[in-house]
Amino acid sequence: MKLYFATGNKNKLVEFQNFLGTQGIEIEHLDIDYPEIRSDDITQIAASGAKYVCAKAKRPVIVEDSGLFINSLNNFPGTYTKWVHQKIGHIGLFRLLEGKDRKAEFRTCIGLCKPGNEPLTFLGAVNGTITQEEKGTKGWGHDPIFMPEGHDKTWAENPDIKAAGSHRINAIKRFMEWLKENKQYLKE
C-alpha cells in the first residue's frame, strides 16, 4: 500500500517512512506546498491542508501538523510552534517560562483526504515538561527541551523514547487502527 505525504519537513517524512514502512506502507513524498489556515485548532489546520493537497494531487494524501501546548502560557505556542521557534527559539521560551509551571503537551494531527471525500483527522499527544536548559544533541526542533512524562531524559538525549511513543507516533498508531478497519478507503 502506498500513501502520499505532503510536507516540507524532511524529519517528519523520515519518521513517517520509518514507522509506516514496518507496517507495509510505503510513503511517497509530495512536494506540494499548501496554505496553512490560522486557527488554534490543530485538527482544523490538518483537515484544511489535506483537503487542499488532495484537490491538487487528485489522489489520497496525508498531511500533518504539530504543536507544543504549554499549560501556563495558555497553550502557547500551540499551532504557532514553528513560527515561535524560528523567532525566539528555546531561549525565548525559557524566558517566557521563568517562574511558571513547565508542564506541556506535544500534539500532532494527521489529516487524510481522498478525492470526493471530506478529510479525516487523527490526533496524537504526549504530556511532558519543558526543561530549564537544552539537553541532548540528537533529534530536532524542541527535542532538546521536551522531557516526556515518566522519563528523565529529553527526546534529544534518548531518541528511542521519541521513536517508541511521540505525539507523531501516537497519531500514526490511531491512523493505522482506523486503516485496519477501513482498508477499502484507499482503494480506487
Secondary structure, DSSP 8 states (H G I E B T S, - for coil): -EEEEE-S-HHHHHHHHHHHHTTT-EEEEE---------S-HHHHHHHHHHHHHHHHTS-EEEEEEEEEEGGGTTEEETTHHHHHHHHHHHHHHHHTTTS--EEEEEEEEEEE-TTS--EEEEEEEEEEE-SS---SSSSTTGGGEEETT-SS-TTT-HHHHHHH-HHHHHHHHHHHHHHH-GGGG--
